[in-house]
């Protein structure tokens, strides 16, 4: 998942987590991340995930977007990049992952290993007594 930290504007300090792609950023009703700041168009930029590359930012024709202080029409985003859209600054970040609990699987694995070890010991005992 991708996280956009809002660095300036009315919602400074907030974070938006993109769980699905593409993500439209703008002030329009279709925007996943709606920003009501000066200089933001209805459909300002689009974030798309491209397999093998990563997340690509595409600015609408005529919309001003900067990534890392440089004008950007279409660019591959890197972790920590600062995106400027109108009067807003966003920071592109990979969101924190959540660790799933694996307690049941761990116990089942150890029980399986113990069962195999006991089975091998029983087989060795049986073979030793069968040879005598």
LORO-171924 format. One record per residue: residue in one letter; x, y, z of N, C-alpha, C, O in turn. Coordinates in steps of 0.001 Angstrom, whole numbers, plus 524288, in hexadecimal, padded with zeros to 5 digits. Layout:
BEGIN
AXYZXYZXYZXYZ...
REM end
This chain:
BEGIN
X803417FB698000080000800008000080373804DE80000807F9804C8801A0X8012D808FB7FE29803F480DF27FDB080161811EC801427FC9981213801BFX8048C81519803B58029D8192C807358045C81E6F8051F808E181F1E803A3X800C482220805068020582783803978015D82ADE808727FD0482B8680A63X805AC82CFE80A68805908307480EEA804BC8360080CF8807A9837E2809A7X800CA8389880F027FFA183DF380D66802FA84196810B88025D841D58157BX806848446780E2880A53847A2810E4808A384D508118A80A8E84FFE8150AX8050D84F3480E3480373854B380E877FDA58552880D567FB318517C80B6EX7FB85859B480E7C7F60385AAF80D657F291859B8812237F4798591081681X7ED7B859A4811377E9A6859128156B7EA0E853CD8182C7E8F28536281CD5X7EBA284FD88154F7EBDA84A89817887F16C848D4818D47F28B844298190BX7F4DF84C90819AF7FA5A84B4F81AE47FAA1847B481F9B7F7F78488B82385X7FDDC843B381F327FE8183FEA8235F7FB3383B0C8229C7FC1C8371982533X7F76583B4181F1D7F416836B681E107F6D98331B81A317FA8B834A981789X7F4FF82E54819F17F73782A8A816497F2CC827D6813627EEA9826CC8159BX7F3B3826B880E727EFFC823DB80B317F29781EBF8099F7F6FA81EC3807A6X7EFEE81A6480A7C7F2138154E808FB7EF32813668042D7EA6D812C580438X7F2268127D800097EFF48108A7FB227F00E80A977FB3D7F438808307FB27X7EB6E808437FB6D7EB0F802917FB9E7EA178003C7F6427EB097FB997F56BX7E8358036B7F29C7E7188019A7ED4A7E9188059F7E9607E94680A4E7EA73X7EA90803AC7E4E37EC71807157E0B67E8E78068D7DC007E6828026F7DB56X7E87680A707D8C37EAFD80F907D8FB7E863813197DD0A7E3DE8124C7DE7AX7EB4C816FF7DEDB7E95D81ADD7E29C7E96C8202C7DFF37ED7C822087DE2CX7E4D2822907DFB97E454827D07DD887E4EA82BB67E1FB7E28882B127E61BX7E81182FBF7E1297E8B8833E67E50B7E6CF838F27E2937E86D83A597DE45X7E35D83BA87E5537E1378408D7E35E7DCD28426D7E6CC7DC318409D7EB34X7D9B98461D7E4C27D55A848217E7D07D01D8462A7E5CC7CC0D847827E7FDX7D0218430F7E1BC7CB53841047DF737C8EB83C9C7E2A87CB7783A757E61FX7C3F983B3D7E1817C13A8372E7E4747C370831AC7E3A57C29C82E417E6ECX7C630830CA7DF677C87082BA37DE517CDC682AD07E0D77CFEC826837E0A7X7CFE582EE77E32F7D52682E977E55F7D53782B277EA3E7D1E482BAF7EDACX7D90E8279A7EA817D9CD8246A7EF287DBD8827BD7F3A27DA3A8271C7F81EX7DF6582B427F2607E16A82F0C7F62F7DF92834647F4687E192836947F09FX7DBB3836797F7377D98083B957F5D37DC5583FDB7F8C57DCC183FBC7FD8FX7DE418439A7F5D97E109848187F80B7DE5584D0A7F62E7DDA184DC97F17BX7DCD4850607F9C27D9EB855287F8857DD6785A007F8DB7DB9D85E207FA8DX7E23D859907F74D7E5F885DE07F7CB7E664860DD7F2A47E4A485F0D7EE8CX7E8C68657F7F2F87E9A4868AD7EE4E7ED41865DA7EA847F1188636F7EC1DX7EC048662C7E5917EF54863F17E1847EE6285E327E0797F11385BEB7DD34X7EAA285BBF7E3267E977856347E2497E4EC855C67DE7A7E0D2858277DF44X7E5AD852BB7DA587E1A7851DB7D6687DE1384D6B7D8187DF3C84A997DBD0X7D9B084CD27D54F7D6128488E7D68B7D8C3843417D6367D8398400B7D9C0X7DB9C842557D20E7DE9883D7B7D1507E44083F037D0617E61383F057CBEEX7E7028404B7D4857EC3E8428B7D4077F04683E7D7D2517F2D383F227CE4BX7F0D683A527D5617F494836347D4047F222830D97D4F87EE3E830507D7BFX7F48482CF77D29B7F2E18278E7D3277F79D824607D4D07FBC9824D07D275X7F6FF8212C7D8DE7FB2081D967DA887F994818297D8B47F55D8163C7DA00X7FCFC815B67D5B37FBF6810787D3A48005380CCF7D538804E480E4E7D558X7FEE1807F97D66D802CA803FF7D79E803FD801077D29C800737FF207CFF8X808FD800A67D15380AAC7FDAE7CCC680E3C7F9507CEA6812587FA447D0F7X80C977F4847CD9C80F977EFF27CF4D8151D7F0357CD21815E87F1727C88DX818E07EF0C7D06A81E527EF127CECD820EE7F4677CF28825B87F4C67CEF8X81DD37F8827CFA98200D7FDC07D00781EEC8003D7D54A82286801B37D820X819FA800B97D6978186A803397DB70813D1806D37DA7F81091805CF7D71BX8138980B067DD7C80F3580EBD7DD1F810E78134C7D9B2814F5815BA7DA93X80DB0814607D5CA80EC98188B7D20C80AE081CF77D2D88062E81C087D348X80CD2821C37D3068098C826687D364808D38288A7CDE980C9F829477CB0DX803E08298D7CC6B802A382BEB7C7557FF68830CF7C84D7FB25830887CA82X8016F835437C6A67FEA383A3E7C7427FB0583B0B7C2A37FC52839B67BE34X7F67283D3F7C3BD7F2C283E8E7BF977F52E842BE7BC277F839845F87BE03X7F3DC842B47B7417F601846807B39C7F4FB84C0F7B5917F07F84D997B65FX7F91F84EFE7B64D7F8BD854637B81A7F9028550B7BE017F9D4859637BFE4X7F857850D47C0F37F898851307C6B07FE4A8516F7C8608019F84EB77C63AX7FF5C854BB7CC41804AF855477CE2D805B3851597D28B802E78512B7D674X809BA84E3F7D1C780B6184A727D5B88114D84A767D5DC813E684ABB7D1D2X8135E84A2C7DA9081907849EB7DB3C81A388455D7DEDC8176C8446C7E2A8X81E62842937DDA68203683E4A7E0F5825E783F5A7E22B8292A83FB17DEA6X8271083FE17E72682C668411D7E8C182E3D8465A7E6C1832E6847147E5D3X82A9A84A1A7E60F82BF184F517E43E82C5084FDB7DE5D82D2C8542B7DC6AX82BB184B987DB7882C0884BBD7D5BA8269D84B007D35582380847E67D547X8257F84DD47CF258207484D147CC8781FE1847667CABC82398844FD7C8DDX81B1C845557CB5C81A3783FDD7C9FD8152083F517C6FE81101840FD7C8D1X8156E83D037C27A810D283BB67BF6180F6F835FB7C06280AE88349B7C140X81378832B27C03C812EE82D1E7C1628181782B4E7C3B581C3182BCB7C13EX817E38293B7C86D81CB7827AC7CB0481BC28231E7CEBA81785822837D0EAX81FC581FFA7CF5D81FB381BA47D30E820DE81DD17D876824C48208A7D933X81D8481CA27DC3E81E3C81EAD7E187821A881B147E4BE821648164D7E445X824E181D747E8088283F81A877EBA58269C81BCD7F13B8245D81FED7F243X827BE8184A7F4BF82657819037FA38828BC81E127FC4B82D7681EDF7FBE6X82579821797FE808275182662800AF826DC82B0A7FD0B827D482F717FEB6X8256782A397F817824D882E947F46B820C28327A7F65B81CAB830F87F862X821F1837837F5B381E3E83BAA7F6FD81BA883D657F1EC81E4183ED67EE24X8167683D367F1F68134D83E987ED66810B8843D27EE7E80E38844807F28BX8114E847897EAE380ED484CA87EB6B80A8C84D1C7E75A80B8184C9B7E2ABX805C984E137E9368014284ED07E5CD7FEB3853F37E7577FC758545A7EB93X7FEFF857D87E3FE7FCEB85CF47E56E7FFAC85EE37EA568047585F5D7EA6EX7FC99860057EE797FEE8861F17F3537FFAF85D997F760800EC85EB17FBE4X7FEFD858D37F5D07FF5F8544D7F9648047E851687F89F8067B850FB7F443X8069684F6F7FCEB80B1484BED7FCB680982846C77FF3D80757846A980388X80AA58428A7FC7D8099A83D3E7FE5B80EB483A3D7FE678122C83B437FB3CX80F2A83695801ED813C283330801F0811F482DAA800B480E8882B858034FX8145382B687FCAD8132B8260D7FB0E8162F8225F7FE9B81AE6822FD7FF50X8137681E86800DC815F881AFE804898137C815A78041E80ECD8152C80321X8169D811AE804DE8147880C6A805428123980BE080ABA814F180CD480E94X80D4B80A5B80B1680AC680A268103780CE2805A18137080F1A801E68115DX80C258060A8188580E0F8020C81C1080B1D7FCF681B24806647FCF181A3CX80DFB7F8AF81B6380B7D7F39C81ABD809AB7F19D8200480BE17F2ED82415X8059F7EE6F81FDD803B47EC1D824AB8055E7E66D824CD804937E3868210DX807A87E4E38291D809657DF80829D4804B27DC3082B4A801DA7DD7782EF3X803DE7D7EE8286F7FF9F7D467829CE8016D7D0AE82E10806027CF3F82E5AX7FDC97CF2A8314E7FF1B7CBA38358B7FF957C6218335D7FC0C7C437830B9X803EE7C39D8347A805027BE64832728056A7BA56836CC807C47B63683606X8032C7BB6E83B56803A77B7FC83FDA801B17B27E83EA78045A7AEAF83FE4X7FD267B20283C4D7FAED7ACDA83B237FE697A9D78375F7FF5B7A53083824X800507AC7083356803C37A9D282F92808DD7A8198322280AE37A3E383100X80AE67AB628359480FCA7A9FA8383F80F057A52883BAB8123F7A19883B98X80AC37A50783EAA809B17A073841F7808E779B9B83E9A80AD57976B83FF5X8062079C1683A438053E79796836D280A68795AF8347D80B39790F883400X80DD97993B83311812EB797B8830E681625794CE834EC81860790B5833C1X8166B796EB839B88196D7944B83DC38170678F0283F3C819E278B4C84052X811E778EA183F4980F527899E840628109A785B383C12811877811B83D25X810A9787888372D8120E7841E832CD817A67823583337818B077D9983252X81B3D785A18348A820BC784238352E821437802F8399E8241677C5283922X81E827812D83DF781E9F77D818425D81C637783C840DE81E7A774318426CX8181E7783883DD6815BC7735283C0F819607703983891819C776B768391CX81C05772D78350381FC47702D8318E8244176DF4834C0825F07698F833C5X8263B770E18388C82A8F76EFE83BD4828DD76A3683EFA82BCC7666B83F53X8243876A538414182243765CD8442B821787611D8409B822A075CB084217X81F7F7621783BE481EC475DDF83815823F475B63836908243F7569E8360AX827FB75E74835DB82D2175C588348782F587592E8390E831AA7550D83838X82EA375B1B83DE683091758268426482DA8752F4842E98300D74EF984426X82890752F3841FD8258774E178423F8274774A4C83E01827AB7459D83F05X8285574C318394A82A21748E8834F782F767468D8362F83058741ED83534X832FE749AC8384B83834747AB839C7837A87437C83DFE83A3E73F7283DB0X834537445E841EF8337C740878461E8315C73B74843DB833167373684553X82D9D73BE48404982B3F7374683DE182F377344A83A9B82F5C72F7C83ACCX8327E73717837908366F7347E8345083A9B731D68379883C5072D8A83649X83C4A7345883BE1840377320683F4A83E1D72D00841C0840FD7292884209X8394372CE484384836F27283C845E1835BE7240E841CF835B171F6E8431FX834C57258983CE383397721B3838D58389371ED4837308385071A48835A4X83D0F721628377F841FB71EFE835EF843C471B00839F684632717208387DX842B271BC383EE3844817184E84319841C171355842CF842B470FDD84600
REM end
